[in-house]
Amino acid sequence: MSRILVFVLLLFSVCSFGQQIPQYSQFSRNQFAINPAAAGVDNAPQISLAGRWQWLGVDDGPRTTVLSFSMPLTIKPKYYNPGIRTSSGPIKINKDLSRNLKHCVGGQIIADQYGAFRKLALSGSYAIHFPVGEKNTFSFGLKAGLSNNAFLASKAQVLNVLDNSQQYTDNTYSNYVSNQSNKYILDLGAGMYFYGQGFYVGFAAQQLTRDIVEFGVGSANFNPQVHYSLMGGYRWKLNNELTLKPNLLVKYMNPAPLSIDVNLQAEYKEWMWIGVGYRHTDAVIGMFGLQVNNRFKIGYSFDFSISRFKKYSSGGHELMLGLNLGN
């Protein structure tokens, strides 16, 4: 019985302090997934689908899928009229944002599973963008939604059952499974975002209400914590063909240590990019992507584990697909 309790406690510690909020290696290419205030910064409807597979080599390692959508409520086609493009070459995504007050909306669907725990989340976002001076813009965004947290008994492995062919009964564990958790939690978030020609910086907080509003059945405490993130980046144009883009993401959740992601991307003719990143004490990241045409982009990254966990896992994949629906 003690081994069962230790296993459950360890699994909950992973849930509570390591995987409550999905992490992204390509965060600079899908900033709305982290900060609701980034909705509509490209001044066109955007759809993004991202998948992340962590802890390769470990059964039931974290798997995350995120579908997001954002758009400005007022779109001015005169700024962006690409037509239909199927050939490669320089891609001009609209950067001349409206200097008027701008309202934007968005939404996210997240499916996150790690071991015997699963989280499904649905949220909607609103952001308002204010011109600051002649070239810069400040935005403030809010996110509201529900997350469903569940314990999957079929995925749990009890360590003191050495032979599955034998009949085994444990009343305490049986009672726990019969009262397995399936809870809904109100999820609120907020963010600020400041951007202009060649730079961006943003701050966001998620799970602000923790478990104040919660309903459902089960005895488990999923213990949601407030997550803070600070990200920024700069666009350094070397010449007409090559641009360098350094990006930084700092995340914090009490009582976990500070998490720092940094990467440098080289972009060729606003069409293709490659990059390298580093997540402090965790992974070295390689990434590349392609703007296939004015509508579609694809990005891929691989995390090479450098932590003590590398003995058990070779790393993780991340794939991102983006669709621009601007007229």
C-alpha positions as CSV (number, residue, x, y, z in Angstrom):
1,M,0.0,0.0,0.0
2,S,2.8,2.4,0.8
3,R,4.2,2.0,-2.7
4,I,0.8,2.9,-4.2
5,L,0.7,6.0,-2.1
6,V,4.2,7.0,-3.1
7,F,3.4,6.5,-6.8
8,V,0.3,8.5,-6.6
9,L,2.1,11.3,-4.7
10,L,4.9,11.4,-7.3
11,L,2.5,11.5,-10.2
12,F,0.6,14.4,-8.5
13,S,3.8,16.2,-8.0
14,V,4.5,16.1,-11.7
15,C,0.9,17.3,-12.4
16,S,1.1,20.1,-9.8
17,F,4.6,21.4,-10.4
18,G,5.7,20.4,-13.9
19,Q,3.0,20.2,-16.5
20,Q,0.0,22.3,-15.5
21,I,0.7,24.7,-18.4
22,P,2.1,23.4,-21.7
23,Q,5.5,24.6,-22.7
24,Y,6.5,25.5,-26.3
25,S,9.9,25.5,-27.9
26,Q,8.6,27.7,-30.8
27,F,6.9,30.2,-28.6
28,S,8.0,33.2,-30.7
29,R,6.0,31.8,-33.7
30,N,2.8,31.4,-31.7
31,Q,2.8,34.0,-29.0
32,F,-1.0,34.0,-28.6
33,A,-0.7,30.5,-27.0
34,I,1.1,32.1,-24.1
35,N,-0.2,35.7,-23.9
36,P,-3.9,36.6,-24.7
37,A,-2.8,40.2,-25.4
38,A,-1.0,39.0,-28.5
39,A,-4.3,38.2,-30.3
40,G,-4.5,40.1,-33.6
41,V,-1.0,41.5,-33.8
42,D,-0.7,40.3,-37.4
43,N,-3.9,42.2,-38.3
44,A,-5.3,39.1,-40.0
45,P,-7.2,36.0,-38.9
46,Q,-4.7,33.3,-37.8
47,I,-5.2,29.6,-37.1
48,S,-2.5,27.6,-35.4
49,L,-2.3,23.9,-34.7
50,A,0.6,22.6,-32.5
51,G,1.6,19.2,-31.2
52,R,4.2,18.4,-28.7
53,W,5.6,14.9,-27.7
54,Q,7.8,15.0,-24.6
55,W,9.9,12.4,-22.9
56,L,10.5,10.2,-25.9
57,G,11.2,6.6,-24.7
58,V,9.0,6.9,-21.7
59,D,5.6,5.3,-21.8
60,D,2.7,7.7,-21.4
61,G,5.0,10.7,-21.5
62,P,3.4,14.2,-21.8
63,R,1.5,14.7,-25.1
64,T,0.0,18.1,-25.9
65,T,-2.2,19.4,-28.7
66,V,-3.2,23.0,-29.0
67,L,-5.6,24.6,-31.6
68,S,-5.8,28.3,-31.5
69,F,-7.5,31.1,-33.4
70,S,-7.2,34.9,-33.3
71,M,-8.4,37.8,-35.4
72,P,-9.0,41.5,-35.3
73,L,-12.6,42.5,-35.4
74,T,-11.9,45.2,-38.0
75,I,-9.7,44.2,-40.9
76,K,-8.6,46.7,-43.6
77,P,-7.7,44.7,-46.8
78,K,-5.9,47.6,-48.3
79,Y,-2.9,46.8,-46.0
80,Y,-2.7,43.1,-47.1
81,N,-3.8,41.7,-50.4
82,P,-1.6,38.7,-51.3
83,G,-4.1,36.9,-53.5
84,I,-3.3,33.2,-54.1
85,R,0.4,32.3,-54.1
86,T,1.8,28.8,-54.6
87,S,5.5,29.5,-55.4
88,S,8.3,30.0,-52.9
89,G,10.1,33.3,-52.3
90,P,9.8,36.3,-50.1
91,I,6.7,36.4,-48.0
92,K,5.2,39.7,-46.9
93,I,3.0,39.3,-43.9
94,N,1.3,42.5,-42.9
95,K,3.3,44.5,-40.4
96,D,1.7,47.9,-41.1
97,L,-0.9,47.6,-38.3
98,S,-3.7,50.1,-38.0
99,R,-2.9,53.2,-35.9
100,N,-6.4,53.3,-34.6
101,L,-7.8,51.5,-31.6
102,K,-8.2,47.8,-32.4
103,H,-10.3,45.1,-30.9
104,C,-9.3,41.4,-31.3
105,V,-10.8,38.1,-30.2
106,G,-9.5,34.6,-30.1
107,G,-9.9,31.1,-28.7
108,Q,-8.0,28.0,-27.7
109,I,-8.6,24.3,-27.3
110,I,-5.9,22.4,-25.4
111,A,-5.6,18.6,-24.9
112,D,-2.8,17.7,-22.5
113,Q,-2.1,14.2,-21.2
114,Y,0.7,13.0,-18.9
115,G,0.7,9.5,-17.4
116,A,-2.7,8.8,-15.8
117,F,-3.7,12.5,-15.9
118,R,-5.6,14.4,-18.6
119,K,-6.5,18.0,-19.0
120,L,-8.9,19.4,-21.6
121,A,-9.3,23.2,-21.8
122,L,-11.5,25.5,-23.8
123,S,-11.1,29.3,-23.6
124,G,-12.0,32.5,-25.3
125,S,-9.9,35.7,-25.4
126,Y,-10.3,39.4,-26.0
127,A,-7.6,42.0,-26.5
128,I,-7.6,45.7,-27.1
129,H,-4.7,47.5,-28.9
130,F,-3.8,51.2,-28.2
131,P,-1.4,53.2,-30.4
132,V,1.6,54.5,-28.5
133,G,3.3,57.3,-30.4
134,E,3.7,57.0,-34.1
135,K,5.2,53.5,-34.4
136,N,4.4,51.5,-31.3
137,T,1.3,49.7,-29.9
138,F,0.3,48.5,-26.4
139,S,-2.3,45.8,-25.9
140,F,-4.1,44.3,-23.0
141,G,-5.8,40.9,-23.1
142,L,-8.1,38.7,-21.0
143,K,-8.8,35.0,-21.3
144,A,-11.7,33.0,-19.7
145,G,-12.5,29.4,-20.0
146,L,-13.0,26.0,-18.4
147,S,-10.5,23.2,-17.9
148,N,-11.5,19.6,-17.3
149,N,-9.0,17.6,-15.2
150,A,-9.4,13.8,-15.0
151,F,-7.6,10.8,-13.5
152,L,-7.5,7.9,-15.9
153,A,-7.4,4.7,-13.8
154,S,-6.7,2.6,-16.9
155,K,-3.4,4.4,-17.4
156,A,-2.2,4.0,-13.7
157,Q,0.3,1.4,-12.9
158,V,0.4,0.2,-9.3
159,L,4.0,-0.6,-8.4
160,N,3.4,-3.4,-5.9
161,V,1.5,-5.5,-8.4
162,L,4.3,-7.6,-9.7
163,D,2.3,-10.2,-11.6
164,N,-0.7,-9.0,-13.5
165,S,-1.9,-12.6,-14.0
166,Q,-2.6,-13.0,-10.2
167,Q,-5.9,-11.8,-8.7
168,Y,-5.2,-8.8,-6.5
169,T,-7.5,-6.7,-4.3
170,D,-6.6,-3.5,-2.5
171,N,-9.7,-1.9,-1.0
172,T,-8.1,1.5,-0.5
173,Y,-7.0,1.8,-4.1
174,S,-10.3,0.3,-5.3
175,N,-12.2,3.0,-3.4
176,Y,-9.9,5.7,-4.8
177,V,-10.5,4.5,-8.4
178,S,-14.3,4.2,-7.9
179,N,-14.2,7.9,-6.8
180,Q,-11.8,8.9,-9.6
181,S,-11.5,12.6,-10.3
182,N,-13.2,14.4,-13.1
183,K,-13.3,18.1,-12.2
184,Y,-14.0,21.3,-14.0
185,I,-12.1,24.5,-13.0
186,L,-12.6,28.1,-14.1
187,D,-9.5,29.3,-15.8
188,L,-8.8,33.0,-16.0
189,G,-5.8,34.7,-17.5
190,A,-4.5,38.2,-18.5
191,G,-1.7,39.7,-20.4
192,M,0.0,42.9,-21.6
193,Y,1.9,43.2,-24.8
194,F,4.0,46.1,-26.2
195,Y,5.3,46.0,-29.8
196,G,6.6,48.0,-32.6
197,Q,8.8,47.9,-35.7
198,G,11.3,45.1,-35.0
199,F,10.5,44.3,-31.3
200,Y,8.0,42.9,-28.9
201,V,7.7,42.3,-25.1
202,G,4.9,40.8,-23.2
203,F,3.9,39.7,-19.7
204,A,1.1,37.3,-18.9
205,A,-0.4,35.3,-16.0
206,Q,-2.5,32.1,-16.3
207,Q,-4.8,30.2,-13.8
208,L,-5.3,33.4,-11.9
209,T,-8.3,32.0,-9.9
210,R,-6.6,28.7,-9.2
211,D,-9.4,26.4,-7.9
212,I,-11.7,29.0,-6.4
213,V,-14.4,28.0,-8.8
214,E,-14.5,24.2,-9.2
215,F,-17.1,21.6,-9.7
216,G,-17.3,17.9,-10.5
217,V,-16.6,14.7,-8.6
218,G,-13.5,13.0,-7.2
219,S,-11.2,13.1,-4.2
220,A,-8.0,14.3,-5.9
221,N,-6.8,17.9,-5.6
222,F,-5.3,19.0,-8.9
223,N,-4.0,22.2,-7.1
224,P,-3.7,24.6,-10.0
225,Q,-1.1,27.3,-9.5
226,V,-0.7,30.8,-11.0
227,H,1.8,30.8,-13.9
228,Y,3.7,34.0,-14.9
229,S,5.5,34.5,-18.2
230,L,7.7,37.3,-19.6
231,M,8.7,37.1,-23.2
232,G,10.4,39.4,-25.7
233,G,12.2,39.5,-29.0
234,Y,14.0,41.7,-31.5
235,R,14.2,41.7,-35.3
236,W,17.7,42.6,-36.5
237,K,17.9,43.0,-40.3
238,L,21.4,42.3,-41.5
239,N,20.7,42.8,-45.2
240,N,17.9,42.5,-47.7
241,E,18.0,38.7,-47.5
242,L,19.0,37.7,-43.9
243,T,17.4,38.7,-40.6
244,L,18.3,37.6,-37.1
245,K,15.6,37.2,-34.4
246,P,16.7,36.6,-30.7
247,N,13.8,35.6,-28.4
248,L,13.5,35.2,-24.6
249,L,10.8,33.5,-22.5
250,V,11.0,33.5,-18.7
251,K,8.4,31.5,-16.7
252,Y,7.7,31.2,-13.0
253,M,5.3,29.2,-10.9
254,N,5.7,29.0,-7.1
255,P,7.3,26.8,-5.7
256,A,9.1,25.6,-8.9
257,P,12.4,27.2,-9.9
258,L,12.5,29.9,-12.6
259,S,12.4,28.6,-16.2
260,I,14.4,30.4,-18.9
261,D,14.1,29.8,-22.7
262,V,16.3,31.6,-25.2
263,N,16.6,31.1,-28.9
264,L,18.2,32.7,-31.9
265,Q,16.6,32.3,-35.4
266,A,18.0,33.2,-38.7
267,E,15.4,34.1,-41.3
268,Y,16.2,34.0,-45.1
269,K,14.1,36.3,-47.3
270,E,11.2,36.2,-44.9
271,W,10.6,32.7,-46.2
272,M,12.7,30.1,-44.4
273,W,14.2,30.1,-40.9
274,I,16.5,27.9,-38.8
275,G,17.4,28.4,-35.2
276,V,18.9,27.1,-32.0
277,G,17.6,27.4,-28.5
278,Y,18.4,26.6,-24.9
279,R,16.1,25.8,-21.9
280,H,18.0,26.3,-18.7
281,T,19.2,22.9,-17.2
282,D,16.7,21.1,-19.4
283,A,17.3,21.0,-23.1
284,V,19.1,22.3,-26.2
285,I,16.7,22.9,-29.0
286,G,17.1,22.8,-32.8
287,M,14.3,24.3,-35.0
288,F,13.5,25.1,-38.6
289,G,10.5,26.3,-40.5
290,L,9.1,27.4,-43.8
291,Q,6.6,30.0,-45.0
292,V,5.2,27.8,-47.7
293,N,3.1,30.6,-49.2
294,N,1.2,33.6,-48.1
295,R,-1.4,31.4,-46.4
296,F,0.5,28.5,-44.8
297,K,3.6,28.1,-42.6
298,I,5.1,25.0,-40.9
299,G,7.7,24.8,-38.1
300,Y,9.4,21.9,-36.4
301,S,11.7,21.7,-33.3
302,F,13.5,18.9,-31.4
303,D,14.5,19.2,-27.7
304,F,17.8,17.4,-26.9
305,S,17.6,16.6,-23.2
306,I,20.6,17.7,-21.1
307,S,19.0,17.1,-17.7
308,R,19.5,14.0,-15.5
309,F,16.3,12.7,-17.2
310,K,18.3,12.2,-20.4
311,K,19.2,8.7,-19.2
312,Y,15.5,7.7,-19.7
313,S,14.4,10.1,-22.6
314,S,16.0,11.1,-25.8
315,G,14.1,14.4,-26.0
316,G,10.9,15.6,-27.6
317,H,9.3,16.7,-30.9
318,E,7.2,19.8,-31.5
319,L,5.3,20.5,-34.8
320,M,3.5,23.7,-35.6
321,L,1.2,24.5,-38.5
322,G,-0.1,28.0,-39.2
323,L,-2.8,29.3,-41.5
324,N,-3.2,33.0,-42.4
325,L,-6.7,33.9,-43.6
326,G,-6.1,37.5,-44.4
327,N,-7.9,38.9,-47.5
